[in-house]
Amino acid sequence: MIRLGVVLAGALLVALPVHAQQSPPAAALGAQPDAAEPIDPERLAAARLIIDAILPPDRRDAIFAQLVDTMMSNMIRGLAGPGSELDKAFQEAPEARGIFANFVTRQRDLAQADLKSESPRLIDAYCRVYARKFTLDEMRTITTFFTSPTGKKYYTTALSLMADPEVAKWQADVMARGQARLPAEIQRLKSELEPILRRKANSHAS
């Protein structure tokens, strides 16, 4: 039962940030001073053409939902697949498997809802990034490529890469490796924190 608690805690820590991984941190989108600078409307419009070609507005929500679903499926396959630490823990407490499955479904739904409501801000941010980083001529070249048959095939293939069996297996293997070393890492953390907590407790006692 102790192992179940440790493994479940680790699984939750790994699974929870999945929707955060879809959106880059603010720093990755450019420093605040740059984001606040006025941008030439013509360059901004050119940038939006690129984003609309890569993520067509009428398919955007479905694309984001597919990305979340694929990423979480790959993660859970690594975390709770046959022979994993989590799978062994569920064998000790079978009733926990259903609770965890409900948790995963809830996180998937929440992540997809977050992306659906927040994607306009992300799209605006990406448009501003493209407008700052590329010239008009460069953006026209990019748009020409992404609206060509080869470009369409490229981004369609790129969006489905995580669902490819080879890539999915790689992601599941990485998650399984992290999960396998988690109990030892938690024990190490506890041992490193213990002297500090003991000193703190002794100082309060005195």
ZAKOLVEX-189402 format. One line per 2 residues: number of its first residue (from 1); their letters; for each residue x, y, z of C-alpha. Coordinates in pm, 1 decimal. Layout:
N
NUM) A) X:Y:Z; ...
This chain:
206
1) MI) 0.0:0.0:0.0; 293.0:232.1:68.3
3) RL) 428.2:161.5:-279.3; 87.5:243.4:-426.9
5) GV) 92.4:582.8:-257.6; 443.2:661.0:-377.7
7) VL) 379.9:545.4:-734.9; 43.6:719.9:-761.2
9) AG) 190.4:1044.2:-629.4; 462.2:1025.8:-891.5
11) AL) 216.4:946.3:-1167.0; 2.8:1244.4:-1076.5
13) LV) 304.2:1474.0:-1070.3; 402.6:1356.3:-1418.2
15) AL) 52.9:1360.4:-1568.8; -75.3:1689.7:-1431.7
17) PV) 137.0:1930.6:-1640.7; 38.6:1778.6:-1973.0
19) HA) -175.3:2073.7:-2080.7; 88.4:2317.3:-1962.3
21) QQ) 330.8:2149.9:-2201.0; 115.0:2248.2:-2495.5
23) SP) 178.0:2619.0:-2437.7; 532.4:2753.9:-2405.2
25) PA) 616.7:2964.7:-2099.7; 589.5:3339.8:-2139.0
27) AA) 968.1:3372.5:-2155.9; 977.7:3141.1:-2458.0
29) LG) 742.1:3369.0:-2648.4; 975.2:3664.4:-2610.8
31) AQ) 1066.7:3904.8:-2333.4; 792.9:4136.7:-2217.4
33) PD) 951.4:4453.9:-2364.5; 952.6:4294.8:-2712.5
35) AA) 592.5:4174.1:-2676.2; 485.4:4527.0:-2587.7
37) EP) 650.0:4687.1:-2892.6; 414.3:4803.3:-3169.0
39) ID) 414.8:4569.9:-3469.5; 354.9:4672.6:-3828.1
41) PE) -6.1:4565.5:-3905.9; 101.5:4440.5:-4248.5
43) RL) 360.8:4208.5:-4093.2; 106.7:4092.5:-3834.5
45) AA) -142.7:4010.5:-4109.8; 127.5:3820.4:-4300.5
47) AR) 212.4:3625.1:-3986.0; -152.7:3530.1:-3935.2
49) LI) -162.3:3384.4:-4287.5; 118.0:3147.5:-4184.1
51) ID) -55.3:3041.2:-3862.5; -386.0:2992.8:-4043.6
53) AI) -210.3:2774.6:-4301.3; -44.6:2561.6:-4032.5
55) LP) -346.2:2554.7:-3798.3; -659.1:2612.5:-4009.5
57) PD) -918.1:2793.2:-3794.2; -1193.9:2543.7:-3876.4
59) RR) -974.1:2252.3:-3762.8; -780.4:2420.7:-3482.2
61) DA) -980.0:2287.0:-3186.1; -974.6:1934.6:-3329.6
63) IF) -597.9:1952.7:-3385.8; -532.0:2069.5:-3030.8
65) AQ) -765.3:1801.9:-2891.5; -583.1:1535.7:-3092.5
67) LV) -244.5:1655.8:-2968.0; -357.5:1643.9:-2604.7
69) DT) -518.7:1303.3:-2647.2; -214.1:1155.0:-2819.6
71) MM) 33.0:1296.0:-2569.4; -167.1:1174.6:-2270.3
73) SN) -221.3:831.9:-2424.9; 152.3:793.6:-2481.9
75) MI) 228.3:912.0:-2129.8; -20.5:677.4:-1964.4
77) RG) 104.7:386.6:-2175.7; 446.6:447.4:-2023.2
79) LA) 319.5:515.6:-1671.9; 65.7:235.6:-1635.3
81) GP) 147.7:-13.8:-1908.7; 196.0:-385.2:-1834.3
83) GS) 489.8:-441.5:-1600.7; 516.1:-75.9:-1496.9
85) EL) 544.5:24.9:-1132.5; 195.7:170.9:-1147.0
87) DK) 55.5:-149.6:-1296.4; 216.4:-349.5:-1014.1
89) AF) 69.8:-107.1:-760.3; -276.8:-147.7:-910.8
91) QE) -244.5:-522.5:-869.9; -210.7:-457.7:-496.2
93) AP) -517.2:-231.0:-496.6; -729.9:-302.2:-807.6
95) EA) -993.3:-44.5:-706.7; -734.9:230.3:-757.7
97) RG) -710.6:154.3:-1130.5; -1060.6:290.9:-1198.3
99) IF) -994.7:600.8:-988.0; -676.1:668.1:-1181.7
101) AN) -855.4:613.6:-1514.6; -1116.6:870.5:-1411.0
103) FV) -838.8:1110.0:-1312.0; -672.2:1073.6:-1651.6
105) TR) -1001.2:1131.9:-1834.6; -1069.8:1439.1:-1623.6
107) QR) -723.1:1582.7:-1689.2; -762.0:1518.7:-2062.2
109) DL) -1098.3:1697.3:-2066.4; -962.5:1988.9:-1861.3
111) AQ) -655.3:2020.0:-2083.3; -866.1:2023.1:-2397.9
113) AD) -1104.6:2279.2:-2247.4; -811.0:2498.6:-2143.9
115) LK) -663.0:2486.7:-2492.2; -997.1:2560.9:-2655.8
117) SE) -1055.4:2868.2:-2440.4; -694.8:2990.9:-2438.9
119) SP) -588.8:2908.8:-2795.1; -681.9:3254.0:-2930.1
121) RL) -423.0:3409.5:-2699.5; -166.0:3151.1:-2806.0
123) ID) -238.3:3216.1:-3174.0; -204.4:3591.8:-3120.7
125) AY) 126.0:3535.9:-2941.3; 260.8:3319.3:-3222.1
127) CR) 152.3:3576.6:-3479.9; 343.1:3845.3:-3295.3
129) VY) 648.3:3619.3:-3270.8; 645.6:3549.2:-3645.8
131) AR) 591.1:3918.2:-3721.4; 890.1:4012.9:-3507.6
133) KF) 1123.0:3737.8:-3626.2; 1056.6:3736.8:-4002.4
135) TL) 1043.3:3999.9:-4274.5; 742.3:4037.0:-4503.7
137) DE) 925.2:3865.7:-4789.0; 1027.2:3577.4:-4563.9
139) MR) 673.3:3533.2:-4437.2; 536.4:3534.2:-4791.5
141) TI) 784.8:3257.8:-4878.7; 678.6:3057.5:-4571.9
143) TT) 311.0:3099.9:-4658.8; 375.1:2990.2:-5017.2
145) FF) 538.9:2673.2:-4887.9; 270.0:2586.8:-4631.3
147) TS) -11.2:2641.4:-4881.5; 159.3:2419.0:-5140.8
149) PT) 82.0:2044.2:-5159.1; 424.0:1963.8:-5012.0
151) GK) 376.8:2214.6:-4732.2; 32.5:2080.3:-4647.2
153) KY) 170.6:1727.3:-4638.4; 458.3:1844.1:-4419.6
155) YT) 252.0:2004.6:-4144.7; -13.9:1732.5:-4156.2
157) TA) 258.6:1472.9:-4106.6; 427.1:1681.4:-3836.1
159) LS) 101.7:1709.8:-3639.6; 55.1:1333.8:-3645.5
161) LM) 411.8:1244.9:-3548.6; 329.6:1178.5:-3183.7
163) AD) 70.2:922.1:-3288.6; 323.3:731.9:-3499.2
165) PE) 395.4:395.8:-3330.1; 771.2:455.2:-3319.4
167) VA) 740.0:800.9:-3163.8; 464.5:682.9:-2928.0
169) KW) 683.8:394.9:-2810.9; 975.6:633.3:-2751.1
171) QA) 757.4:861.6:-2539.2; 610.2:568.0:-2345.9
173) DV) 958.6:427.1:-2283.2; 1083.8:762.3:-2151.6
175) MA) 783.2:793.4:-1920.7; 832.2:435.0:-1797.5
177) RG) 1199.1:501.1:-1724.5; 1114.0:810.5:-1523.3
179) QA) 840.9:624.8:-1337.4; 1073.2:335.2:-1254.3
181) RL) 1329.1:561.3:-1087.3; 1070.0:774.2:-908.7
183) PA) 1054.7:577.2:-578.3; 1432.6:600.8:-540.8
185) EI) 1425.5:971.8:-626.8; 1150.7:1036.5:-370.0
187) QR) 1349.0:843.4:-108.4; 1658.1:1048.0:-190.2
189) LK) 1459.2:1369.9:-156.5; 1324.0:1258.4:180.9
191) SE) 1671.8:1171.3:305.1; 1809.4:1508.7:191.0
193) LE) 1522.5:1698.6:351.6; 1520.3:1500.9:675.8
195) PI) 1823.2:1672.5:841.2; 1680.1:2015.0:760.3
197) LR) 1338.8:1926.0:898.0; 1497.7:1769.4:1206.4
199) RK) 1704.4:2082.9:1274.4; 1392.8:2295.5:1228.1
201) AN) 1198.5:2080.2:1472.1; 1481.0:2091.1:1727.3
203) SH) 1508.4:2470.1:1706.4; 1136.7:2507.4:1774.5
205) AS) 1161.0:2262.2:2064.6; 1441.2:2461.4:2225.0
